[in-house]
Amino acid sequence: MARYPEVSSFIMIDLSSEESRDVYNELQLWSGALINELDTRDIEVDATPASTVLAVVTVTDIGAPFAGNIAFSTGESKFKGYNGTAWQDLN
């Protein structure tokens, strides 16, 4: 997972006034929420399978395949991959 920078690691402001402290605190809250959102998205993306393996009787059952599709043909008991123009046996 990526490590995102926090506000305090790259922003330098004068915190002598109450207004600047309030702005800094708001930035910290906002950046913390953003980092949390990005971390959550990263976890979701990392947990998503790279591809789905379709199970079909024949690969012609797949109407509009796209390059990279993987299917298990139960009629042939073989895994097949679509290269953009044709289905190729993978085993």
Steps between C-alpha positions, in 0.01 A plus 500: 500500500620850421605735777350844449667812642346675796459878521761542770769335289500759222329823609674769701280774646525744787275362776527802726147629430177320586379540141807325356465219757134458398595483132777251576263282704242505219770398253604214726139381532445525125826323415427226754159440344653497152772255604234276658294512179804417285605216732146356486502520120842334486376211715193457276712506184753257645220259599340506152591201285707585193259309279193285512512147366177424319361145500320415176417190298683647199684831464263594217239547776683824585341754268755780489831394658783747545873443502600352833179307568557160657240225485474140604332298229309226681434329165874463435620505864754767404589852602503740208622856458377756248783690328280760330431297188477134603472267799821312583539195721677580827545135602 
